[in-house]
């Protein structure tokens, strides 16, 4: 909903280290914030609504995907962020809001940016 800014040179640098768990040579599980946790779960509601609009929503498979996403976030809370008590409320708020979004019959995806 805004005009993007194109930056053709590298001007940003990370100022703090992100906690991470190395799973293998090519896979890592990075830490994240409660805001990101909330949006990961909340956006499942938008995805479900999108799939339903286009006839590709299967409640059992989508529910399994949501359960796996939740499991990954719980593992991330325990193994990487060490903030289980603090992070679970954000996940639960995201799940609650996703349920509301999924049932919103007025929601439609924005038109293609052609």
ZATIKOL-258711 format. One record per atom (N, C-alpha, C): residue in one letter; x, y, z. Coordinates in nm, 2 decimals. Layout:
REM ZATIKOL-258711
<resn: A | c1: X | c2: Y | c3: Z>
...
This chain:
REM ZATIKOL-258711
<resn: X | c1: 0.08 | c2: -0.12 | c3: 0.00>
<resn: X | c1: 0.00 | c2: 0.00 | c3: 0.00>
<resn: X | c1: 0.08 | c2: 0.13 | c3: 0.00>
<resn: X | c1: 0.22 | c2: 0.11 | c3: -0.01>
<resn: X | c1: 0.30 | c2: 0.23 | c3: -0.02>
<resn: X | c1: 0.40 | c2: 0.21 | c3: -0.14>
<resn: X | c1: 0.46 | c2: 0.32 | c3: -0.17>
<resn: X | c1: 0.56 | c2: 0.31 | c3: -0.28>
<resn: X | c1: 0.69 | c2: 0.25 | c3: -0.23>
<resn: X | c1: 0.74 | c2: 0.15 | c3: -0.30>
<resn: X | c1: 0.87 | c2: 0.09 | c3: -0.25>
<resn: X | c1: 0.98 | c2: 0.18 | c3: -0.28>
<resn: X | c1: 1.09 | c2: 0.17 | c3: -0.20>
<resn: X | c1: 1.21 | c2: 0.24 | c3: -0.23>
<resn: X | c1: 1.32 | c2: 0.14 | c3: -0.28>
<resn: X | c1: 1.38 | c2: 0.18 | c3: -0.39>
<resn: X | c1: 1.48 | c2: 0.09 | c3: -0.44>
<resn: X | c1: 1.62 | c2: 0.14 | c3: -0.40>
<resn: X | c1: 1.69 | c2: 0.06 | c3: -0.34>
<resn: X | c1: 1.83 | c2: 0.10 | c3: -0.29>
<resn: X | c1: 1.92 | c2: 0.01 | c3: -0.36>
<resn: X | c1: 2.01 | c2: 0.06 | c3: -0.45>
<resn: X | c1: 2.10 | c2: -0.02 | c3: -0.53>
<resn: X | c1: 2.23 | c2: -0.05 | c3: -0.47>
<resn: X | c1: 2.26 | c2: 0.00 | c3: -0.35>
<resn: X | c1: 2.38 | c2: -0.03 | c3: -0.28>
<resn: X | c1: 2.35 | c2: -0.08 | c3: -0.14>
<resn: X | c1: 2.45 | c2: -0.15 | c3: -0.09>
<resn: X | c1: 2.43 | c2: -0.21 | c3: 0.04>
<resn: X | c1: 2.46 | c2: -0.10 | c3: 0.15>
<resn: X | c1: 2.36 | c2: -0.06 | c3: 0.22>
<resn: X | c1: 2.38 | c2: 0.04 | c3: 0.32>
<resn: X | c1: 2.34 | c2: 0.00 | c3: 0.46>
<resn: X | c1: 2.27 | c2: -0.12 | c3: 0.47>
<resn: X | c1: 2.23 | c2: -0.16 | c3: 0.60>
<resn: X | c1: 2.32 | c2: -0.27 | c3: 0.66>
<resn: X | c1: 2.34 | c2: -0.26 | c3: 0.79>
<resn: X | c1: 2.42 | c2: -0.37 | c3: 0.86>
<resn: X | c1: 2.35 | c2: -0.41 | c3: 0.98>
<resn: X | c1: 2.36 | c2: -0.53 | c3: 1.01>
<resn: X | c1: 2.30 | c2: -0.58 | c3: 1.14>
<resn: X | c1: 2.38 | c2: -0.53 | c3: 1.26>
<resn: X | c1: 2.30 | c2: -0.48 | c3: 1.35>
<resn: X | c1: 2.37 | c2: -0.42 | c3: 1.47>
<resn: X | c1: 2.37 | c2: -0.51 | c3: 1.59>
<resn: X | c1: 2.29 | c2: -0.62 | c3: 1.58>
<resn: X | c1: 2.29 | c2: -0.71 | c3: 1.69>
<resn: X | c1: 2.28 | c2: -0.86 | c3: 1.64>
<resn: X | c1: 2.34 | c2: -0.95 | c3: 1.71>
<resn: X | c1: 2.33 | c2: -1.09 | c3: 1.67>
<resn: X | c1: 2.20 | c2: -1.15 | c3: 1.70>
<resn: X | c1: 2.15 | c2: -1.23 | c3: 1.61>
<resn: X | c1: 2.03 | c2: -1.30 | c3: 1.63>
<resn: X | c1: 2.06 | c2: -1.44 | c3: 1.68>
<resn: X | c1: 2.00 | c2: -1.48 | c3: 1.79>
<resn: X | c1: 2.02 | c2: -1.62 | c3: 1.84>
<resn: X | c1: 1.98 | c2: -1.72 | c3: 1.74>
<resn: X | c1: 2.05 | c2: -1.82 | c3: 1.72>
<resn: X | c1: 2.01 | c2: -1.93 | c3: 1.63>
<resn: X | c1: 2.06 | c2: -2.06 | c3: 1.68>
<resn: X | c1: 1.99 | c2: -2.16 | c3: 1.63>
<resn: X | c1: 2.02 | c2: -2.30 | c3: 1.66>
<resn: X | c1: 2.06 | c2: -2.37 | c3: 1.52>
<resn: X | c1: 2.18 | c2: -2.42 | c3: 1.51>
<resn: X | c1: 2.22 | c2: -2.49 | c3: 1.39>
<resn: X | c1: 2.17 | c2: -2.63 | c3: 1.39>
<resn: X | c1: 2.09 | c2: -2.66 | c3: 1.29>
<resn: X | c1: 2.03 | c2: -2.80 | c3: 1.28>
<resn: X | c1: 2.12 | c2: -2.89 | c3: 1.19>
<resn: X | c1: 2.18 | c2: -2.83 | c3: 1.09>
<resn: X | c1: 2.27 | c2: -2.91 | c3: 1.00>
<resn: X | c1: 2.36 | c2: -2.81 | c3: 0.93>
<resn: X | c1: 2.43 | c2: -2.85 | c3: 0.84>
<resn: X | c1: 2.52 | c2: -2.76 | c3: 0.77>
<resn: X | c1: 2.45 | c2: -2.65 | c3: 0.69>
<resn: X | c1: 2.33 | c2: -2.68 | c3: 0.65>
<resn: X | c1: 2.25 | c2: -2.58 | c3: 0.57>
<resn: X | c1: 2.13 | c2: -2.53 | c3: 0.64>
<resn: X | c1: 2.09 | c2: -2.59 | c3: 0.75>
<resn: X | c1: 1.96 | c2: -2.55 | c3: 0.81>
<resn: X | c1: 1.99 | c2: -2.48 | c3: 0.95>
<resn: X | c1: 1.93 | c2: -2.37 | c3: 0.97>
<resn: X | c1: 1.94 | c2: -2.30 | c3: 1.10>
<resn: X | c1: 1.80 | c2: -2.26 | c3: 1.14>
<resn: X | c1: 1.78 | c2: -2.25 | c3: 1.27>
<resn: X | c1: 1.65 | c2: -2.20 | c3: 1.33>
<resn: X | c1: 1.69 | c2: -2.07 | c3: 1.40>
<resn: X | c1: 1.64 | c2: -1.96 | c3: 1.34>
<resn: X | c1: 1.67 | c2: -1.83 | c3: 1.40>
<resn: X | c1: 1.57 | c2: -1.79 | c3: 1.51>
<resn: X | c1: 1.62 | c2: -1.71 | c3: 1.60>
<resn: X | c1: 1.53 | c2: -1.66 | c3: 1.70>
<resn: X | c1: 1.44 | c2: -1.55 | c3: 1.64>
<resn: X | c1: 1.33 | c2: -1.51 | c3: 1.70>
<resn: X | c1: 1.25 | c2: -1.41 | c3: 1.65>
<resn: X | c1: 1.18 | c2: -1.34 | c3: 1.76>
<resn: X | c1: 1.10 | c2: -1.24 | c3: 1.73>
<resn: X | c1: 1.03 | c2: -1.16 | c3: 1.83>
<resn: X | c1: 0.88 | c2: -1.20 | c3: 1.84>
<resn: X | c1: 0.82 | c2: -1.16 | c3: 1.95>
<resn: X | c1: 0.68 | c2: -1.19 | c3: 1.97>
<resn: X | c1: 0.59 | c2: -1.13 | c3: 1.86>
<resn: X | c1: 0.63 | c2: -1.02 | c3: 1.81>
<resn: X | c1: 0.55 | c2: -0.96 | c3: 1.70>
<resn: X | c1: 0.55 | c2: -1.05 | c3: 1.58>
<resn: X | c1: 0.67 | c2: -1.10 | c3: 1.55>
<resn: X | c1: 0.68 | c2: -1.19 | c3: 1.43>
<resn: X | c1: 0.60 | c2: -1.32 | c3: 1.46>
<resn: X | c1: 0.61 | c2: -1.38 | c3: 1.58>
<resn: X | c1: 0.54 | c2: -1.50 | c3: 1.62>
<resn: X | c1: 0.39 | c2: -1.47 | c3: 1.60>
<resn: X | c1: 0.34 | c2: -1.36 | c3: 1.65>
<resn: X | c1: 0.20 | c2: -1.33 | c3: 1.63>
<resn: X | c1: 0.16 | c2: -1.33 | c3: 1.48>
<resn: X | c1: 0.23 | c2: -1.26 | c3: 1.40>
<resn: X | c1: 0.20 | c2: -1.25 | c3: 1.26>
<resn: X | c1: 0.21 | c2: -1.38 | c3: 1.18>
<resn: X | c1: 0.30 | c2: -1.47 | c3: 1.22>
<resn: X | c1: 0.31 | c2: -1.60 | c3: 1.16>
<resn: X | c1: 0.18 | c2: -1.67 | c3: 1.18>
<resn: X | c1: 0.13 | c2: -1.67 | c3: 1.30>
<resn: X | c1: 0.01 | c2: -1.75 | c3: 1.32>
<resn: X | c1: -0.12 | c2: -1.67 | c3: 1.27>
<resn: X | c1: -0.12 | c2: -1.54 | c3: 1.28>
<resn: X | c1: -0.23 | c2: -1.46 | c3: 1.23>
<resn: X | c1: -0.25 | c2: -1.47 | c3: 1.08>
<resn: X | c1: -0.14 | c2: -1.48 | c3: 1.01>
<resn: X | c1: -0.14 | c2: -1.48 | c3: 0.86>
<resn: X | c1: -0.20 | c2: -1.62 | c3: 0.81>
<resn: X | c1: -0.20 | c2: -1.72 | c3: 0.90>
<resn: X | c1: -0.26 | c2: -1.84 | c3: 0.86>
<resn: X | c1: -0.41 | c2: -1.82 | c3: 0.83>
<resn: X | c1: -0.47 | c2: -1.73 | c3: 0.90>
<resn: X | c1: -0.61 | c2: -1.69 | c3: 0.87>
<resn: X | c1: -0.63 | c2: -1.63 | c3: 0.73>
<resn: X | c1: -0.54 | c2: -1.54 | c3: 0.69>
<resn: X | c1: -0.54 | c2: -1.49 | c3: 0.56>
<resn: X | c1: -0.52 | c2: -1.60 | c3: 0.46>
<resn: X | c1: -0.43 | c2: -1.69 | c3: 0.48>
<resn: X | c1: -0.40 | c2: -1.79 | c3: 0.39>
<resn: X | c1: -0.52 | c2: -1.89 | c3: 0.37>
<resn: X | c1: -0.59 | c2: -1.92 | c3: 0.48>
<resn: X | c1: -0.70 | c2: -2.01 | c3: 0.48>
<resn: X | c1: -0.81 | c2: -1.94 | c3: 0.40>
<resn: X | c1: -0.84 | c2: -1.81 | c3: 0.42>
<resn: X | c1: -0.94 | c2: -1.74 | c3: 0.35>
<resn: X | c1: -0.91 | c2: -1.73 | c3: 0.20>
<resn: X | c1: -0.78 | c2: -1.71 | c3: 0.16>
<resn: X | c1: -0.74 | c2: -1.71 | c3: 0.03>
<resn: X | c1: -0.76 | c2: -1.84 | c3: -0.04>
<resn: X | c1: -0.72 | c2: -1.95 | c3: 0.02>
<resn: X | c1: -0.74 | c2: -2.08 | c3: -0.04>
<resn: X | c1: -0.88 | c2: -2.11 | c3: -0.05>
<resn: X | c1: -0.97 | c2: -2.07 | c3: 0.04>
<resn: X | c1: -1.11 | c2: -2.10 | c3: 0.03>
<resn: X | c1: -1.17 | c2: -2.02 | c3: -0.08>
<resn: X | c1: -1.13 | c2: -1.90 | c3: -0.11>
<resn: X | c1: -1.18 | c2: -1.82 | c3: -0.22>
<resn: X | c1: -1.15 | c2: -1.88 | c3: -0.35>
<resn: X | c1: -1.04 | c2: -1.95 | c3: -0.36>
<resn: X | c1: -1.00 | c2: -2.01 | c3: -0.49>
<resn: X | c1: -1.02 | c2: -2.16 | c3: -0.49>
<resn: X | c1: -1.10 | c2: -2.21 | c3: -0.40>
<resn: X | c1: -1.14 | c2: -2.35 | c3: -0.40>
<resn: X | c1: -1.03 | c2: -2.45 | c3: -0.37>
<resn: X | c1: -0.92 | c2: -2.41 | c3: -0.30>
<resn: X | c1: -0.81 | c2: -2.50 | c3: -0.27>
<resn: X | c1: -0.79 | c2: -2.52 | c3: -0.12>
<resn: X | c1: -0.90 | c2: -2.50 | c3: -0.04>
<resn: X | c1: -0.89 | c2: -2.51 | c3: 0.11>
<resn: X | c1: -0.94 | c2: -2.65 | c3: 0.15>
<resn: X | c1: -0.85 | c2: -2.72 | c3: 0.22>
<resn: X | c1: -0.88 | c2: -2.85 | c3: 0.27>
<resn: X | c1: -0.86 | c2: -2.84 | c3: 0.42>
<resn: X | c1: -0.97 | c2: -2.84 | c3: 0.50>
<resn: X | c1: -0.95 | c2: -2.81 | c3: 0.65>
<resn: X | c1: -0.86 | c2: -2.90 | c3: 0.72>
<resn: X | c1: -0.86 | c2: -3.03 | c3: 0.69>
<resn: X | c1: -0.77 | c2: -3.12 | c3: 0.76>
<resn: X | c1: -0.62 | c2: -3.09 | c3: 0.73>
<resn: X | c1: -0.59 | c2: -3.08 | c3: 0.60>
<resn: X | c1: -0.45 | c2: -3.05 | c3: 0.56>
<resn: X | c1: -0.41 | c2: -2.91 | c3: 0.61>
<resn: X | c1: -0.50 | c2: -2.82 | c3: 0.60>
<resn: X | c1: -0.46 | c2: -2.68 | c3: 0.65>
<resn: X | c1: -0.44 | c2: -2.68 | c3: 0.80>
<resn: X | c1: -0.53 | c2: -2.76 | c3: 0.87>
<resn: X | c1: -0.51 | c2: -2.77 | c3: 1.02>
<resn: X | c1: -0.38 | c2: -2.84 | c3: 1.06>
<resn: X | c1: -0.34 | c2: -2.94 | c3: 0.98>
<resn: X | c1: -0.21 | c2: -3.00 | c3: 1.00>
<resn: X | c1: -0.10 | c2: -2.91 | c3: 0.98>
<resn: X | c1: -0.11 | c2: -2.83 | c3: 0.88>
<resn: X | c1: 0.00 | c2: -2.73 | c3: 0.85>
<resn: X | c1: 0.00 | c2: -2.63 | c3: 0.96>
<resn: X | c1: -0.11 | c2: -2.58 | c3: 1.01>
<resn: X | c1: -0.11 | c2: -2.49 | c3: 1.12>
<resn: X | c1: -0.05 | c2: -2.55 | c3: 1.25>
<resn: X | c1: -0.09 | c2: -2.68 | c3: 1.27>
<resn: X | c1: -0.03 | c2: -2.75 | c3: 1.39>
<resn: X | c1: 0.12 | c2: -2.76 | c3: 1.38>
<resn: X | c1: 0.17 | c2: -2.79 | c3: 1.26>
<resn: X | c1: 0.32 | c2: -2.80 | c3: 1.24>
<resn: X | c1: 0.38 | c2: -2.66 | c3: 1.26>
<resn: X | c1: 0.32 | c2: -2.56 | c3: 1.21>
<resn: X | c1: 0.37 | c2: -2.42 | c3: 1.22>
<resn: X | c1: 0.38 | c2: -2.39 | c3: 1.37>
<resn: X | c1: 0.27 | c2: -2.42 | c3: 1.45>
<resn: X | c1: 0.27 | c2: -2.39 | c3: 1.59>
<resn: X | c1: 0.38 | c2: -2.47 | c3: 1.66>
<resn: X | c1: 0.40 | c2: -2.60 | c3: 1.62>
<resn: X | c1: 0.50 | c2: -2.68 | c3: 1.68>
<resn: X | c1: 0.64 | c2: -2.62 | c3: 1.66>
<resn: X | c1: 0.67 | c2: -2.58 | c3: 1.53>
<resn: X | c1: 0.79 | c2: -2.51 | c3: 1.50>
<resn: X | c1: 0.82 | c2: -2.39 | c3: 1.59>
<resn: X | c1: 0.71 | c2: -2.31 | c3: 1.61>
<resn: X | c1: 0.73 | c2: -2.19 | c3: 1.69>
<resn: X | c1: 0.75 | c2: -2.22 | c3: 1.84>
<resn: X | c1: 0.69 | c2: -2.33 | c3: 1.88>
<resn: X | c1: 0.71 | c2: -2.37 | c3: 2.02>
<resn: X | c1: 0.85 | c2: -2.42 | c3: 2.04>
<resn: X | c1: 0.90 | c2: -2.50 | c3: 1.94>
<resn: X | c1: 1.04 | c2: -2.54 | c3: 1.94>
<resn: X | c1: 1.14 | c2: -2.43 | c3: 1.94>
<resn: X | c1: 1.11 | c2: -2.33 | c3: 1.86>
<resn: X | c1: 1.19 | c2: -2.21 | c3: 1.85>
<resn: X | c1: 1.19 | c2: -2.14 | c3: 1.99>
<resn: X | c1: 1.08 | c2: -2.13 | c3: 2.05>
<resn: X | c1: 1.07 | c2: -2.06 | c3: 2.18>
<resn: X | c1: 1.15 | c2: -2.13 | c3: 2.29>
<resn: X | c1: 1.15 | c2: -2.27 | c3: 2.29>
<resn: X | c1: 1.22 | c2: -2.34 | c3: 2.39>
<resn: X | c1: 1.37 | c2: -2.35 | c3: 2.35>
<resn: X | c1: 1.41 | c2: -2.38 | c3: 2.23>
<resn: X | c1: 1.55 | c2: -2.41 | c3: 2.19>
<resn: X | c1: 1.63 | c2: -2.29 | c3: 2.16>
<resn: X | c1: 1.57 | c2: -2.19 | c3: 2.11>
<resn: X | c1: 1.65 | c2: -2.07 | c3: 2.06>
<resn: X | c1: 1.62 | c2: -1.95 | c3: 2.15>
<resn: X | c1: 1.50 | c2: -1.91 | c3: 2.17>
<resn: X | c1: 1.47 | c2: -1.79 | c3: 2.24>
<resn: X | c1: 1.46 | c2: -1.80 | c3: 2.39>
<resn: X | c1: 1.44 | c2: -1.92 | c3: 2.44>
<resn: X | c1: 1.44 | c2: -1.95 | c3: 2.58>
<resn: X | c1: 1.33 | c2: -1.85 | c3: 2.65>
<resn: X | c1: 1.22 | c2: -1.83 | c3: 2.58>
<resn: X | c1: 1.12 | c2: -1.74 | c3: 2.64>
<resn: X | c1: 0.98 | c2: -1.80 | c3: 2.62>
<resn: X | c1: 0.97 | c2: -1.92 | c3: 2.66>
<resn: X | c1: 0.84 | c2: -1.99 | c3: 2.64>
<resn: X | c1: 0.73 | c2: -1.92 | c3: 2.70>
<resn: X | c1: 0.74 | c2: -1.88 | c3: 2.83>
<resn: X | c1: 0.64 | c2: -1.81 | c3: 2.90>
<resn: X | c1: 0.59 | c2: -1.68 | c3: 2.83>
<resn: X | c1: 0.69 | c2: -1.61 | c3: 2.78>
<resn: X | c1: 0.67 | c2: -1.48 | c3: 2.72>
<resn: X | c1: 0.61 | c2: -1.49 | c3: 2.58>
<resn: X | c1: 0.65 | c2: -1.60 | c3: 2.50>
<resn: X | c1: 0.61 | c2: -1.61 | c3: 2.36>
<resn: X | c1: 0.48 | c2: -1.67 | c3: 2.34>
<resn: X | c1: 0.44 | c2: -1.76 | c3: 2.43>
<resn: X | c1: 0.31 | c2: -1.83 | c3: 2.40>
<resn: X | c1: 0.19 | c2: -1.74 | c3: 2.39>
<resn: X | c1: 0.18 | c2: -1.64 | c3: 2.47>
<resn: X | c1: 0.06 | c2: -1.55 | c3: 2.45>
<resn: X | c1: 0.05 | c2: -1.48 | c3: 2.31>
<resn: X | c1: 0.17 | c2: -1.45 | c3: 2.26>
<resn: X | c1: 0.17 | c2: -1.39 | c3: 2.12>
<resn: X | c1: 0.12 | c2: -1.50 | c3: 2.02>
<resn: X | c1: 0.16 | c2: -1.62 | c3: 2.04>
<resn: X | c1: 0.11 | c2: -1.73 | c3: 1.95>
<resn: X | c1: -0.04 | c2: -1.75 | c3: 1.96>
<resn: X | c1: -0.09 | c2: -1.75 | c3: 2.09>
<resn: X | c1: -0.23 | c2: -1.77 | c3: 2.11>
<resn: X | c1: -0.32 | c2: -1.65 | c3: 2.06>
<resn: X | c1: -0.26 | c2: -1.53 | c3: 2.07>
<resn: X | c1: -0.33 | c2: -1.41 | c3: 2.01>
<resn: X | c1: -0.34 | c2: -1.43 | c3: 1.86>
<resn: X | c1: -0.23 | c2: -1.47 | c3: 1.80>
<resn: X | c1: -0.23 | c2: -1.49 | c3: 1.65>
<resn: X | c1: -0.33 | c2: -1.60 | c3: 1.61>
<resn: X | c1: -0.34 | c2: -1.71 | c3: 1.68>
<resn: X | c1: -0.43 | c2: -1.81 | c3: 1.65>
<resn: X | c1: -0.57 | c2: -1.76 | c3: 1.66>
<resn: X | c1: -0.60 | c2: -1.69 | c3: 1.77>
<resn: X | c1: -0.74 | c2: -1.63 | c3: 1.79>
<resn: X | c1: -0.77 | c2: -1.54 | c3: 1.67>
<resn: X | c1: -0.68 | c2: -1.45 | c3: 1.64>
<resn: X | c1: -0.71 | c2: -1.35 | c3: 1.53>
<resn: X | c1: -0.72 | c2: -1.42 | c3: 1.39>
<resn: X | c1: -0.64 | c2: -1.53 | c3: 1.37>
<resn: X | c1: -0.65 | c2: -1.60 | c3: 1.25>
<resn: X | c1: -0.79 | c2: -1.67 | c3: 1.23>
<resn: X | c1: -0.84 | c2: -1.71 | c3: 1.34>
<resn: X | c1: -0.98 | c2: -1.77 | c3: 1.34>
<resn: X | c1: -1.08 | c2: -1.67 | c3: 1.30>
<resn: X | c1: -1.07 | c2: -1.55 | c3: 1.35>
<resn: X | c1: -1.16 | c2: -1.44 | c3: 1.31>
<resn: X | c1: -1.15 | c2: -1.41 | c3: 1.16>
<resn: X | c1: -1.02 | c2: -1.40 | c3: 1.12>
<resn: X | c1: -1.00 | c2: -1.36 | c3: 0.98>
<resn: X | c1: -1.05 | c2: -1.47 | c3: 0.88>
<resn: X | c1: -1.03 | c2: -1.60 | c3: 0.92>
<resn: X | c1: -1.08 | c2: -1.71 | c3: 0.84>
<resn: X | c1: -1.23 | c2: -1.71 | c3: 0.82>
<resn: X | c1: -1.30 | c2: -1.66 | c3: 0.91>
<resn: X | c1: -1.45 | c2: -1.66 | c3: 0.91>
<resn: X | c1: -1.50 | c2: -1.53 | c3: 0.85>
<resn: X | c1: -1.42 | c2: -1.43 | c3: 0.82>
<resn: X | c1: -1.46 | c2: -1.30 | c3: 0.76>
<resn: X | c1: -1.49 | c2: -1.32 | c3: 0.61>
<resn: X | c1: -1.62 | c2: -1.32 | c3: 0.58>
<resn: X | c1: -1.67 | c2: -1.34 | c3: 0.45>
<resn: X | c1: -1.65 | c2: -1.22 | c3: 0.36>
<resn: X | c1: -1.62 | c2: -1.11 | c3: 0.41>
<resn: X | c1: -1.60 | c2: -0.98 | c3: 0.33>
<resn: X | c1: -1.46 | c2: -0.97 | c3: 0.28>
<resn: X | c1: -1.36 | c2: -1.04 | c3: 0.34>
<resn: X | c1: -1.22 | c2: -1.03 | c3: 0.30>
<resn: X | c1: -1.20 | c2: -1.08 | c3: 0.16>
<resn: X | c1: -1.12 | c2: -1.00 | c3: 0.08>
<resn: X | c1: -1.08 | c2: -1.04 | c3: -0.05>
<resn: X | c1: -0.93 | c2: -1.00 | c3: -0.06>
<resn: X | c1: -0.85 | c2: -1.08 | c3: -0.14>
<resn: X | c1: -0.71 | c2: -1.04 | c3: -0.16>
<resn: X | c1: -0.71 | c2: -0.91 | c3: -0.25>
<resn: X | c1: -0.61 | c2: -0.83 | c3: -0.23>
<resn: X | c1: -0.59 | c2: -0.71 | c3: -0.31>
<resn: X | c1: -0.57 | c2: -0.75 | c3: -0.46>
<resn: X | c1: -0.61 | c2: -0.67 | c3: -0.55>
<resn: X | c1: -0.59 | c2: -0.70 | c3: -0.69>
<resn: X | c1: -0.44 | c2: -0.70 | c3: -0.73>
<resn: X | c1: -0.41 | c2: -0.77 | c3: -0.83>
<resn: X | c1: -0.28 | c2: -0.79 | c3: -0.88>
<resn: X | c1: -0.22 | c2: -0.65 | c3: -0.91>
<resn: X | c1: -0.09 | c2: -0.64 | c3: -0.89>
<resn: X | c1: -0.02 | c2: -0.51 | c3: -0.92>
<resn: X | c1: 0.04 | c2: -0.53 | c3: -1.06>
<resn: X | c1: -0.04 | c2: -0.50 | c3: -1.16>
<resn: X | c1: 0.00 | c2: -0.51 | c3: -1.29>
<resn: X | c1: 0.07 | c2: -0.39 | c3: -1.35>
